Amino acid sequence: MLQTWRVATLVVMGLGLASAPSCTWIYDTDEIGGDDRGADDGDDGPDDGNPDSGSTPDADPDALDFQLIPAELFEGEGSAFDPEDTERVRRVPIVLRGQNLSDDMIVTLDGAGFQAVVVEEVAVSPDGRWAAFSLRVPVLPDLAQGMNDSIQVRVESFEDLTRTLTVRGLDAFERSGEMIDTSVTAIAARYSHVVLDGDIVARGASPLRLVATAGIAVGGTLRADGAGREPGAGGCAGGLKAQTPSCGQAAGQAGGTISGGGGGGFGTAGADGAPVNGAGGSGGVAAANSTLVPLPPASGSVSRGAGGGGGGTLLDLTGGFPGGGGGGVVELTTPAILRLGDGALVSASGAAGTPTGALGCALAGGSGGGGSGGAILLRGGTSFEAGAGAQVSAAGGPQIGPANCFGGAGGSGRIRIDSADPVDIVDQPAAALGPMIAGDAPVVTRSATIALSVRGASGATYELYLGEASRPAGSIATGDDGLGSADMNLEPGSNLICVSESSPADLAHPEARNCALVAYVPSDG
């Protein structure tokens, strides 16, 4: 039975000036919030943003004025759809940039779930130019995709001034025991929350990418597996008999000229599964350093999630048997909690090819090669939790058929897991661990330099970037426990801090980096 949680009321919006009791708020600039969230650009001029947020200073230098950074948020940011998880999720920092702000001002919030809520703690700079507080945007059941609501941010001081913080609505994505067809179903990529229960199959030409602001729960099975020749969502179909699939370098080759079995699909771009006269060659596995799971249509990505198996042949004629479909492409990303329940499964495995029948190799032709495993990317910003017996799989289709004309096995696919916490899950093949900003990153700070912690692979070095322009900001190395720390210099206002294992040229990939917003309010001058 599908179980759904809703945030009915908003809890206290306190401010953690040093650190928050929760984990990092992550988002892709291509996925959550876009490129124009009003993050401070570091200069002394006004930032672009919502016209209602006050993007130009008042002409009177003695007047109260401010703009909000960011000027808009998505429903559910800083919250959890399961109320029991709410306090674990990192709040969202809101910066007030302006003039004549004071530490005795009162800030109240109205609208989008708030009713004259007084913000308990606001940090203000001595020069009155900067202030910041933190909040949670609740999940709003009546606010659908394409609809907007607003939070009125009112500052009461020697005069009163109100600015508008826009809240963009999102749909929930809730499925129980059904098929998701990415070819015909509108997969919006961004949701308030995702709940998957029962046995769910993902098919279609496009990858299955689900990004949710307030959490993701998988209580049953999510399969983007190949089945027969058919691939999983975003994968590549197996070849017909005597055919090499259209998967580029990842394709398993057609069988050889004399009753050849089809070659297995390759797990990523590289050498093909080599067929021979007789038994088909097995596909290769994904390169050991292939920790970035590129998801189409990102620039430079593999065009398909996995290689389909090659078709078997018979004397260059029409005999032989089809190859198996490749596994699909699955992404589950949330800045809140990603939870796989007891016995849950996320799979993008390749299918076996069709075996040679009772007539045998000489009369019927070679067996089809197995499709390769696909690509799975799982990211939990607060935590990635796996229950007892939970599994994630991107295995290749097995070798199949008679020994003298079997179809080769498909190569293994790729799995990557990014989590601020250690991950304990059954994985096949072994998952690569990507970098994630750990939970002690502050929401609002009075310090110009913070010690930033990152969790990732053991003994790895990751690159740090600052701002939407991805300015290099140093590097961070992890120890044997996968944890690393480095000092990060901040600019007054809103700071977008990102960590990546990739070079700047790769940052166009939405999945290449994990980020957090940190508000820095100077304590002097």
C-alpha positions as CSV (number, residue, x, y, z in Angstrom):
1,M,0.0,0.0,0.0
2,L,1.3,3.4,-0.9
3,Q,2.2,5.5,2.2
4,T,2.3,9.2,1.9
5,W,3.5,11.8,4.4
6,R,2.6,15.5,4.2
7,V,4.0,18.5,6.1
8,A,0.9,19.9,7.7
9,T,2.5,22.7,9.8
10,L,5.7,24.6,9.7
11,V,8.1,24.0,12.6
12,V,10.3,26.7,14.2
13,M,12.7,28.4,11.9
14,G,15.6,28.9,14.2
15,L,19.0,30.1,13.0
16,G,22.2,28.1,13.4
17,L,25.0,30.6,13.3
18,A,27.8,28.1,13.6
19,S,26.3,24.8,12.2
20,A,23.0,23.2,11.6
21,P,22.0,19.9,13.2
22,S,21.5,18.4,9.8
23,C,23.2,17.6,6.5
24,T,24.0,19.7,3.5
25,W,21.5,21.1,1.1
26,I,22.5,20.0,-2.3
27,Y,21.1,20.9,-5.7
28,D,22.0,21.1,-9.3
29,T,21.8,24.5,-10.9
30,D,20.2,22.7,-13.9
31,E,17.8,20.8,-11.7
32,I,16.8,22.7,-8.6
33,G,16.5,26.5,-8.7
34,G,18.0,27.0,-12.1
35,D,20.9,29.4,-12.7
36,D,19.1,32.6,-11.4
37,R,18.5,32.1,-7.8
38,G,19.8,35.5,-6.9
39,A,23.0,34.2,-5.2
40,D,25.3,37.1,-4.5
41,D,27.9,37.8,-7.3
42,G,30.5,39.2,-4.9
43,D,30.5,42.8,-6.3
44,D,29.1,46.0,-4.7
45,G,26.3,46.5,-7.2
46,P,22.8,45.1,-7.0
47,D,22.2,41.5,-7.9
48,D,19.7,40.5,-10.5
49,G,16.5,39.0,-9.0
50,N,12.8,39.2,-8.5
51,P,11.7,42.8,-9.2
52,D,9.6,42.6,-6.1
53,S,12.6,41.9,-4.0
54,G,14.0,45.4,-4.4
55,S,16.9,45.0,-6.8
56,T,18.0,48.7,-6.6
57,P,18.9,50.6,-3.5
58,D,16.6,53.4,-2.4
59,A,17.7,56.9,-3.5
60,D,17.5,58.1,0.1
61,P,20.6,56.9,2.0
62,D,18.8,57.2,5.3
63,A,15.9,55.0,4.2
64,L,15.5,51.3,5.0
65,D,15.9,49.1,1.9
66,F,16.9,45.5,1.1
67,Q,16.6,42.8,-1.5
68,L,16.2,39.1,-0.9
69,I,18.8,36.5,-2.0
70,P,17.5,34.1,-3.3
71,A,14.4,35.8,-4.6
72,E,12.6,32.5,-5.2
73,L,12.5,29.0,-3.8
74,F,10.8,25.8,-4.6
75,E,8.1,24.1,-2.6
76,G,9.7,21.8,0.0
77,E,13.2,23.3,0.1
78,G,14.6,22.9,3.6
79,S,11.8,20.4,4.6
80,A,11.0,16.7,4.6
81,F,7.8,15.2,3.4
82,D,7.9,12.9,6.4
83,P,7.5,15.2,9.4
84,E,9.7,13.0,11.6
85,D,12.7,13.8,9.3
86,T,12.1,17.6,9.2
87,E,14.7,18.6,11.8
88,R,17.3,16.5,10.1
89,V,17.1,18.5,6.8
90,R,19.3,21.5,6.3
91,R,17.4,24.8,6.3
92,V,17.7,27.4,3.5
93,P,19.7,30.6,4.1
94,I,18.0,33.8,3.2
95,V,20.2,36.9,2.8
96,L,18.9,40.5,3.1
97,R,21.2,42.8,1.2
98,G,20.5,46.6,1.6
99,Q,21.0,49.6,3.8
100,N,20.1,50.6,7.3
101,L,19.4,47.1,8.5
102,S,19.7,46.9,12.3
103,D,20.0,44.2,14.9
104,D,16.8,45.3,16.7
105,M,14.6,44.9,13.6
106,I,11.8,42.4,13.6
107,V,11.4,40.0,10.6
108,T,8.0,38.3,10.1
109,L,6.9,35.9,7.4
110,D,3.4,35.6,5.9
111,G,2.0,33.3,3.2
112,A,2.9,29.8,1.7
113,G,2.3,28.1,5.0
114,F,3.4,31.0,7.3
115,Q,1.0,33.1,9.3
116,A,2.7,36.1,10.9
117,V,5.7,34.0,12.0
118,V,8.4,36.0,13.7
119,V,11.9,34.8,12.7
120,E,13.6,34.0,16.0
121,E,17.2,34.8,15.1
122,V,18.5,37.2,12.5
123,A,22.2,37.9,12.0
124,V,22.9,41.5,11.0
125,S,26.2,43.1,10.1
126,P,27.3,46.3,12.0
127,D,27.3,48.4,8.9
128,G,23.6,47.5,8.2
129,R,24.3,46.2,4.7
130,W,23.8,42.5,5.4
131,A,21.4,40.3,7.3
132,A,20.5,36.6,7.1
133,F,18.2,34.0,8.6
134,S,17.1,30.5,7.7
135,L,13.8,28.9,7.0
136,R,12.0,25.8,5.7
137,V,9.5,25.9,2.8
138,P,6.8,23.4,3.6
139,V,5.3,20.9,1.2
140,L,2.1,22.5,0.0
141,P,-0.4,19.9,-1.2
142,D,-2.5,22.5,-3.1
143,L,0.5,24.1,-4.9
144,A,1.0,22.2,-8.2
145,Q,3.7,22.4,-10.8
146,G,3.5,25.7,-12.7
147,M,1.7,27.5,-9.8
148,N,3.4,30.1,-7.6
149,D,2.8,31.2,-4.1
150,S,4.7,33.9,-2.1
151,I,6.2,34.6,1.3
152,Q,5.9,38.2,2.4
153,V,9.1,39.1,4.3
154,R,8.4,42.1,6.4
155,V,11.1,44.1,8.2
156,E,9.9,46.3,11.1
157,S,12.5,48.9,12.2
158,F,12.4,52.7,12.3
159,E,10.2,52.2,9.2
160,D,8.5,49.1,7.8
161,L,9.3,47.4,4.5
162,T,8.0,44.2,2.8
163,R,9.6,42.2,0.0
164,T,8.3,39.1,-1.8
165,L,9.9,35.7,-1.8
166,T,8.3,33.7,-4.6
167,V,7.6,30.0,-3.9
168,R,7.4,27.8,-7.1
169,G,5.0,24.9,-6.8
170,L,5.9,21.3,-7.6
171,D,3.9,18.1,-8.1
172,A,4.5,15.0,-6.0
173,F,5.6,11.9,-7.8
174,E,3.9,8.9,-6.2
175,R,3.6,5.5,-7.8
176,S,2.7,2.1,-6.6
177,G,3.1,-1.2,-8.6
178,E,2.9,0.2,-12.1
179,M,5.0,1.0,-15.2
180,I,6.6,4.3,-15.8
181,D,7.0,5.0,-19.6
182,T,9.4,7.8,-20.0
183,S,8.5,8.1,-23.7
184,V,4.9,9.2,-23.0
185,T,4.8,10.2,-19.3
186,A,5.8,13.7,-18.5
187,I,8.7,13.2,-16.2
188,A,9.3,16.8,-14.9
189,A,12.6,15.9,-13.3
190,R,11.8,18.1,-10.2
191,Y,9.2,17.2,-7.6
192,S,8.3,18.1,-4.0
193,H,8.8,14.5,-3.0
194,V,8.9,11.0,-4.6
195,V,7.3,7.9,-3.1
196,L,7.7,4.6,-5.0
197,D,6.1,1.4,-3.6
198,G,5.3,-2.0,-5.0
199,D,7.0,-3.4,-8.1
200,I,7.7,-0.6,-10.6
201,V,9.1,-1.0,-14.1
202,A,10.7,2.0,-16.0
203,R,10.7,1.8,-19.8
204,G,11.0,4.3,-22.6
205,A,13.5,6.2,-24.7
206,S,14.5,8.7,-21.9
207,P,16.3,8.1,-18.7
208,L,14.4,8.1,-15.5
209,R,15.6,11.2,-13.5
210,L,13.7,12.0,-10.3
211,V,14.9,15.0,-8.3
212,A,12.9,15.9,-5.2
213,T,13.3,18.8,-2.8
214,A,11.8,17.2,0.3
215,G,12.9,13.5,0.1
216,I,12.6,10.2,-1.8
217,A,11.4,6.9,-0.5
218,V,11.5,3.6,-2.3
219,G,9.6,0.9,-0.5
220,G,9.5,-1.9,-3.2
221,T,11.4,-2.4,-6.5
222,L,12.3,0.0,-9.2
223,R,13.5,-1.8,-12.3
224,A,14.9,-0.1,-15.4
225,D,16.2,-3.6,-16.6
226,G,16.4,-4.9,-20.0
227,A,13.8,-7.6,-20.9
228,G,14.3,-9.6,-24.0
229,R,15.5,-7.2,-26.7
230,E,13.8,-4.2,-25.0
231,P,16.1,-2.0,-22.9
232,G,15.4,-0.2,-19.6
233,A,14.5,3.5,-19.6
234,G,17.1,5.3,-21.6
235,G,19.0,2.1,-22.5
236,C,19.9,0.5,-25.9
237,A,17.9,-2.4,-27.5
238,G,19.6,-5.7,-28.2
239,G,20.5,-6.5,-31.8
240,L,18.3,-8.6,-34.1
241,K,19.8,-11.8,-35.2
242,A,23.0,-11.1,-37.2
243,Q,22.9,-7.5,-36.1
244,T,25.1,-5.2,-34.1
245,P,22.9,-2.8,-32.0
246,S,23.1,1.0,-32.6
247,C,24.9,1.8,-29.4
248,G,28.2,3.0,-30.7
249,Q,31.3,1.6,-28.9
250,A,29.1,0.2,-26.1
251,A,27.4,-2.3,-28.5
252,G,27.9,-6.0,-28.5
253,Q,28.9,-7.1,-32.0
254,A,26.9,-9.5,-34.1
255,G,28.1,-13.1,-34.1
256,G,30.8,-14.4,-36.3
257,T,30.3,-15.9,-39.8
258,I,29.9,-19.5,-38.8
259,S,27.1,-20.0,-36.2
260,G,28.6,-17.3,-34.0
261,G,27.1,-16.2,-30.7
262,G,26.5,-12.5,-30.3
263,G,29.0,-10.4,-28.3
264,G,27.9,-9.0,-24.9
265,G,27.2,-5.3,-24.6
266,F,29.9,-3.2,-23.0
267,G,29.3,-1.4,-19.7
268,T,30.5,2.0,-21.0
269,A,32.1,3.4,-24.1
270,G,35.2,1.5,-24.9
271,A,36.3,-1.8,-26.6
272,D,33.4,-3.8,-28.0
273,G,32.4,-7.3,-26.8
274,A,34.3,-9.3,-29.4
275,P,32.5,-12.1,-31.3
276,V,34.3,-15.1,-32.6
277,N,33.2,-18.0,-34.8
278,G,31.4,-20.0,-32.3
279,A,31.1,-18.7,-28.7
280,G,30.4,-14.9,-28.4
281,G,32.9,-12.8,-26.5
282,S,31.7,-11.2,-23.3
283,G,31.4,-7.4,-22.9
284,G,33.8,-5.4,-20.9
285,V,33.0,-3.8,-17.6
286,A,32.9,-0.1,-16.8
287,A,36.3,1.5,-16.3
288,A,37.4,1.5,-12.7
289,N,37.7,5.3,-12.7
290,S,34.3,5.8,-14.3
291,T,32.9,7.3,-11.1
292,L,30.9,10.0,-12.9
293,V,27.7,8.6,-14.3
294,P,26.9,10.8,-17.3
295,L,23.2,11.0,-18.0
296,P,21.9,12.0,-21.4
297,P,21.5,14.6,-22.8
298,A,24.4,16.2,-20.9
299,S,27.2,17.3,-23.2
300,G,29.8,14.6,-23.8
301,S,27.6,11.9,-22.3
302,V,27.4,8.4,-23.7
303,S,24.3,8.5,-26.0
304,R,22.8,5.4,-24.3
305,G,22.9,4.1,-20.8
306,A,24.2,0.7,-21.8
307,G,25.1,-1.5,-24.7
308,G,22.7,-4.0,-26.1
309,G,23.8,-7.5,-26.9
310,G,24.8,-8.5,-30.4
311,G,22.6,-10.9,-32.4
312,G,23.8,-14.4,-33.1
313,T,24.3,-15.5,-36.8
314,L,24.2,-18.5,-39.0
315,L,26.6,-18.5,-42.0
316,D,26.0,-14.8,-42.6
317,L,22.4,-15.5,-43.3
318,T,19.2,-14.7,-41.4
319,G,19.6,-17.5,-38.7
320,G,20.7,-16.8,-35.2
321,F,19.0,-15.2,-32.2
322,P,18.5,-11.7,-30.8
323,G,20.7,-10.0,-28.2
324,G,19.5,-8.8,-24.9
325,G,18.5,-5.2,-24.1
326,G,20.8,-3.0,-22.1
327,G,20.0,-1.7,-18.6
328,G,18.5,1.8,-18.4
329,V,19.6,5.0,-16.7
330,V,18.2,6.0,-13.2
331,E,18.9,9.0,-11.1
332,L,17.3,9.7,-7.7
333,T,18.5,12.9,-6.1
334,T,17.3,14.9,-3.1
335,P,18.8,17.5,-0.7
336,A,16.8,15.8,2.0
337,I,16.7,12.0,2.8
338,L,16.9,9.3,0.2
339,R,15.5,6.1,1.8
340,L,15.4,2.6,0.5
341,G,13.2,0.4,2.7
342,D,13.8,-3.1,3.9
343,G,14.3,-5.4,0.8
344,A,14.0,-2.5,-1.6
345,L,15.7,-2.8,-5.0
346,V,16.9,-0.3,-7.6
347,S,18.0,-2.1,-10.7
348,A,19.2,-1.2,-14.2
349,S,20.5,-4.6,-15.3
350,G,21.0,-6.0,-18.8
351,A,18.9,-8.8,-20.2
352,A,20.2,-12.2,-21.4
353,G,20.2,-12.8,-25.1
354,T,17.9,-15.4,-26.7
355,P,19.6,-18.9,-26.6
356,T,19.9,-21.2,-29.5
357,G,17.0,-23.6,-29.6
358,A,16.7,-27.4,-29.9
359,L,17.9,-27.5,-33.5
360,G,21.4,-26.5,-32.3
361,C,24.1,-24.2,-33.5
362,A,24.7,-25.7,-37.0
363,L,21.0,-25.4,-38.0
364,A,19.6,-22.5,-36.0
365,G,22.6,-20.3,-35.5
366,G,24.3,-18.6,-32.5
367,S,22.7,-17.3,-29.3
368,G,22.3,-13.6,-28.7
369,G,24.7,-11.7,-26.5
370,G,23.6,-10.2,-23.2
371,G,22.9,-6.5,-22.8
372,S,25.2,-4.6,-20.5
373,G,24.2,-3.1,-17.2
374,G,23.1,0.5,-17.2
375,A,23.8,3.6,-15.0
376,I,22.4,4.4,-11.5
377,L,23.1,7.6,-9.6
378,L,21.8,7.9,-6.1
379,R,22.3,11.2,-4.1
380,G,21.0,11.9,-0.6
381,G,22.1,15.3,0.7
382,T,21.0,14.8,4.3
383,S,21.4,11.0,4.3
384,F,21.1,8.0,2.1
385,E,19.5,5.2,4.2
386,A,19.2,1.6,3.1
387,G,17.1,-0.9,5.1
388,A,17.9,-4.5,5.7
389,G,18.4,-6.4,2.4
390,A,18.2,-3.3,0.2
391,Q,20.0,-3.7,-3.1
392,V,21.2,-1.7,-6.1
393,S,22.2,-3.5,-9.3
394,A,23.5,-2.8,-12.7
395,A,24.7,-6.2,-13.7
396,G,25.1,-7.4,-17.3
397,G,23.0,-10.0,-18.9
398,P,24.5,-13.5,-18.4
399,Q,26.2,-15.7,-21.0
400,I,23.6,-18.0,-22.5
401,G,23.2,-20.9,-25.0
402,P,25.1,-24.0,-26.0
403,A,28.9,-23.9,-25.3
404,N,29.9,-23.9,-28.9
405,C,27.7,-20.9,-29.9
406,F,26.8,-19.2,-26.7
407,G,26.1,-15.4,-26.6
408,G,28.6,-13.5,-24.6
409,A,27.7,-12.0,-21.2
410,G,27.0,-8.3,-21.0
411,G,29.4,-6.1,-19.1
412,S,28.6,-4.6,-15.8
413,G,27.2,-1.1,-15.7
414,R,28.0,1.8,-13.4
415,I,26.6,2.8,-9.9
416,R,27.5,6.0,-8.1
417,I,26.3,6.9,-4.6
418,D,26.8,10.4,-3.1
419,S,25.9,10.7,0.6
420,A,26.9,12.7,3.6
421,D,26.8,9.5,5.7
422,P,28.5,6.2,5.3
423,V,26.5,3.8,3.0
424,D,25.9,0.1,3.7
425,I,24.1,-1.6,0.9
426,V,24.3,-4.6,-1.3
427,D,25.6,-3.4,-4.7
428,Q,26.5,-5.2,-7.9
429,P,28.9,-3.9,-9.3
430,A,30.5,-2.1,-6.4
431,A,29.3,1.5,-6.3
432,A,31.7,4.4,-6.8
433,L,31.4,7.0,-4.1
434,G,31.1,10.6,-5.2
435,P,31.9,13.7,-3.1
436,M,29.2,15.2,-0.8
437,I,29.5,18.2,1.6
438,A,29.1,16.8,5.1
439,G,26.5,17.8,7.6
440,D,28.5,20.3,9.6
441,A,28.5,23.0,6.9
442,P,26.9,26.1,8.4
443,V,23.7,27.6,7.2
444,V,24.5,31.1,8.3
445,T,28.0,32.1,9.7
446,R,29.7,35.2,11.0
447,S,33.1,33.9,10.0
448,A,34.8,34.7,6.7
449,T,36.5,31.3,6.7
450,I,34.9,28.0,7.4
451,A,36.3,24.5,7.7
452,L,34.4,22.5,5.1
453,S,34.0,18.8,5.4
454,V,33.4,16.4,2.5
455,R,32.7,12.7,2.4
456,G,33.6,10.6,-0.6
457,A,35.9,7.8,-1.7
458,S,38.9,6.8,0.4
459,G,42.1,8.6,-0.5
460,A,40.5,10.8,-3.2
461,T,41.1,14.5,-4.0
462,Y,38.2,16.7,-5.0
463,E,37.9,20.2,-6.4
464,L,36.1,23.1,-4.6
465,Y,34.2,25.9,-6.5
466,L,32.5,29.1,-5.4
467,G,29.6,30.8,-7.1
468,E,27.5,30.2,-10.2
469,A,30.6,30.9,-12.3
470,S,32.3,28.0,-10.6
471,R,35.4,29.9,-9.6
472,P,38.1,27.5,-8.4
473,A,38.5,27.6,-4.6
474,G,41.0,25.0,-3.8
475,S,40.9,21.3,-3.3
476,I,40.1,18.8,-0.5
477,A,41.7,15.3,0.1
478,T,40.0,12.5,2.0
479,G,41.6,10.0,4.3
480,D,41.1,6.3,4.6
481,D,37.7,6.9,6.2
482,G,36.5,8.9,3.1
483,L,36.4,12.2,5.1
484,G,38.3,15.3,4.3
485,S,38.4,18.9,5.4
486,A,39.6,22.2,4.0
487,D,39.3,25.9,4.8
488,M,36.9,27.8,2.5
489,N,37.0,31.6,2.2
490,L,33.5,33.2,1.9
491,E,32.3,36.5,0.5
492,P,29.6,38.6,2.3
493,G,26.2,37.5,1.4
494,S,25.1,34.2,-0.2
495,N,27.8,31.7,-1.2
496,L,27.2,28.8,-3.5
497,I,29.9,26.2,-2.5
498,C,30.3,23.2,-4.7
499,V,32.5,20.1,-4.6
500,S,33.3,18.0,-7.6
501,E,35.8,15.3,-8.7
502,S,35.8,16.8,-12.2
503,S,37.6,19.5,-14.0
504,P,35.8,22.8,-14.8
505,A,35.2,21.5,-18.4
506,D,33.0,18.7,-17.0
507,L,30.8,21.0,-14.8
508,A,28.2,21.3,-17.5
509,H,27.1,17.8,-16.5
510,P,24.3,18.3,-14.0
511,E,25.5,15.3,-12.0
512,A,29.1,16.5,-11.8
513,R,28.9,18.5,-8.6
514,N,27.1,18.7,-5.2
515,C,26.5,22.1,-3.7
516,A,25.3,24.0,-0.6
517,L,24.4,27.6,0.0
518,V,26.0,29.3,3.0
519,A,25.2,32.9,4.1
520,Y,28.1,34.9,5.5
521,V,27.2,38.0,7.5
522,P,30.3,40.0,8.6
523,S,30.7,40.6,12.3
524,D,32.7,43.8,11.8
525,G,32.7,46.9,9.7
